[in-house]
C-alpha cells in the first residue's frame, strides 16, 4: 500500500490533484479543505495517502495529517459511509473537528457534512466514539503508525506533544489535547480539573470532560 507521496504538484481539479513523483504522475483525491491548503502548481507537495481498492478501480486519497488519514480509514468502516461521505466529513470539519465531534458525541456536527444524514451521523458516533482517544493521541512516523510503503523519503513533520509521567489516562488525555492544538498549560489545567471531578475516569472520559472545559463559553 502507498502510505505517502511526495513530489511536485502538476495539476488540481475540484476533488483531486496530480502529483509528479520522479516522472510518474499520481492522481490523488482530496477534500476541499486539503485542496485549499495545497501550494501552487509546480511546487513541492507531500501527502499521506490511503489506497482504496475496488473491483474495477484503484483510488488514492490524500491527507495532510496522520490523524486525518486514520479518521478516513475509520469512517470508511462505518456502514453507510463511503469514500465520498468520509471526504465530505473531513472537508467540513477537518481532522480536529472530527476528533472533537466524535469524542463529545456531537452527531449534529457530523451531520453538517454534505450527503450525511442524522441516522448515519449517529451511527458514526456510536461506532467510533471509543476509538477517538487513540486517534487523537497519534504520533510518530508514517511507517510506525501504518506500516505502509512510502514514495520518496522526505519526512513530514508530525506533532509530538510532551507527555508527562503519572496516571496513564491523564498522560493520554494531555497528548490528545496537545495534538488538537491546545496550549500545554490550558490542556493541563482542564485535565487536572476533570480528574479532580472524576479521579478514576478513563482516557475517553477525561478527554470529553477536558474538551467541555476548554470549549468557548457563551
C-alpha positions in Angstrom: 0.0 0.0 0.0 1.2 3.5 -0.7 1.3 5.4 2.6 2.7 8.8 1.5 3.5 10.6 -1.7 6.0 13.5 -2.1 6.6 15.2 -5.4 5.6 18.2 -7.5 2.0 19.4 -7.8 1.3 19.3 -11.5 -2.5 19.8 -11.7 -5.5 20.4 -9.5 -9.2 19.8 -10.1 -12.3 20.2 -7.8 -11.7 17.0 -6.0 -8.3 15.7 -6.9 -4.7 16.6 -7.8 -1.9 15.2 -10.0 1.4 14.8 -8.2 4.6 14.0 -10.2 7.0 11.7 -8.4 10.2 11.2 -10.4 8.3 11.2 -13.7 5.3 9.2 -12.6 2.0 11.1 -12.2 -0.3 10.0 -9.3 -3.9 11.1 -9.2 -4.8 11.8 -5.5 -8.3 12.6 -4.4 -8.5 15.2 -1.6 -11.1 17.0 0.4 -11.9 20.7 -0.3 -10.1 21.6 2.9 -6.9 19.9 1.9 -7.2 21.3 -1.6 -7.4 24.8 -0.3 -4.2 24.4 1.7 -2.0 23.0 -1.0 0.8 25.1 -2.6 0.6 26.4 -6.2 1.1 24.2 -9.2 4.7 23.4 -9.8 5.7 23.5 -6.2 6.7 20.6 -3.9 3.9 18.8 -2.0 3.6 15.8 0.3 0.5 14.0 1.4 -0.2 10.9 3.5 -2.3 8.6 1.3 -4.8 5.7 1.6 -5.4 3.4 -1.3 -9.0 2.3 -2.0 -9.1 -1.0 -3.9 -12.3 -1.7 -5.8 -13.1 -4.4 -8.3 -12.7 -2.2 -11.3 -10.9 0.8 -9.9 -8.0 1.9 -7.7 -8.1 5.4 -6.0 -5.6 7.2 -3.8 -6.9 9.6 -1.2 -4.6 12.3 0.3 -4.4 13.8 3.7 -2.2 16.4 5.4 -2.0 14.6 8.8 -1.9 11.1 10.1 -4.9 11.8 12.3 -6.9 12.8 9.2 -5.9 9.7 7.4 -6.8 7.5 10.3 -10.2 9.1 10.6 -10.8 8.4 6.9 -10.0 4.8 7.5 -12.3 4.5 10.5 -15.1 6.5 8.9 -15.0 4.1 5.9 -15.5 1.2 8.3 -19.0 2.5 9.3 -21.8 1.1 7.2 -23.3 3.9 5.0 -20.1 5.9 4.9 -18.2 5.6 1.6 -15.1 7.4 0.4 -17.2 10.4 -0.8 -19.0 10.8 2.5 -15.8 10.4 4.5 -14.1 13.1 2.5 -17.1 15.3 2.9 -17.0 15.0 6.7 -13.3 15.7 6.8 -13.6 18.6 4.4 -16.4 20.1 6.5 -14.8 19.6 10.0 -11.1 18.9 9.5 -9.3 16.3 11.5 -9.5 18.3 14.7 -13.2 18.9 14.3 -13.9 15.3 13.6 -11.9 14.3 16.7 -13.9 16.8 18.9 -17.2 15.8 17.4 -16.7 12.1 17.9 -15.1 12.4 21.3 -18.0 14.6 22.5 -20.7 12.5 20.8 -21.8 15.5 18.7 -23.6 13.8 15.9 -25.1 17.2 14.7 -21.6 18.3 13.7 -21.1 15.2 11.7 -24.5 15.6 10.0 -23.4 19.0 8.7 -21.4 17.3 6.0 -23.0 17.1 2.6 -24.5 13.6 2.0 -24.5 12.5 5.7 -27.9 12.3 7.3 -28.8 12.3 11.1 -29.1 8.5 11.3 -25.7 7.9 9.7 -24.1 10.6 11.8 -25.4 8.9 14.9 -24.1 5.6 13.8 -20.6 7.2 13.2 -20.7 8.4 16.8 -21.9 5.1 18.2 -19.3 3.0 16.4 -16.2 5.3 16.7 -16.6 7.1 20.0 -14.4 4.7 21.9 -11.7 5.0 19.3 -11.4 8.8 19.5 -8.7 8.9 22.3 -6.4 6.6 20.4 -6.7 8.6 17.1 -6.3 11.9 18.9 -3.1 10.7 20.6 -1.4 9.5 17.4 2.2 10.4 16.7 5.4 9.0 15.2 6.4 8.4 11.6 4.2 7.0 8.8 6.0 3.7 8.9 5.5 3.4 12.7 1.8 4.4 12.5 0.7 2.5 9.5 3.4 0.2 8.2 2.6 1.5 4.7 5.1 2.0 1.9 6.4 5.5 1.3 7.1 7.1 -2.1 10.0 9.5 -1.7 11.9 9.8 1.6 11.3 13.4 2.7 9.7 13.4 6.2 6.6 15.2 7.1 6.8 16.9 10.5 4.4 15.3 13.0 3.3 17.0 16.2 4.7 15.2 19.2 3.5 16.9 22.4 5.3 16.2 25.6 3.5 13.6 27.7 4.2 13.9 31.5 4.6 10.9 33.7 1.8 9.8 36.1 -1.7 8.5 35.6 -1.8 6.8 32.1 -5.2 8.2 31.4 -4.0 11.7 32.3 -0.9 11.4 30.0 -3.0 10.1 27.1 -5.6 12.9 27.5 -2.8 15.5 27.6 -1.2 14.1 24.5 -4.6 14.1 22.6 -5.3 17.7 23.6 -1.8 18.7 22.5 -2.4 17.1 19.1 -5.6 19.1 18.8 -3.5 22.3 19.2 -4.3 23.3 22.8 -1.6 25.1 24.7 0.1 22.8 27.3 -0.9 25.0 30.2 -4.6 25.1 29.1 -4.7 21.4 28.5 -3.0 20.5 31.8 -5.4 22.8 33.7 -8.5 21.3 32.0 -7.3 17.7 32.5 -6.5 18.4 36.2 -9.9 19.9 36.8 -11.5 16.9 35.0 -9.5 14.4 37.1 -10.5 16.3 40.3 -14.1 15.8 39.5 -13.6 12.1 38.5 -10.3 10.7 39.7 -10.9 7.2 38.3 -12.0 8.4 34.9 -10.7 6.6 31.8 -8.9 8.3 28.9 -12.0 8.8 26.8 -14.0 10.3 29.7 -11.1 12.6 30.6 -10.8 13.9 27.1 -14.5 14.6 26.7 -14.6 16.4 30.1 -11.5 18.5 29.3 -12.9 19.5 25.9 -16.0 20.7 27.5 -14.0 22.8 29.9 -11.9 24.2 27.1 -14.9 25.0 24.9 -15.6 28.7 24.4 -18.2 30.0 26.9 -21.3 31.8 25.8 
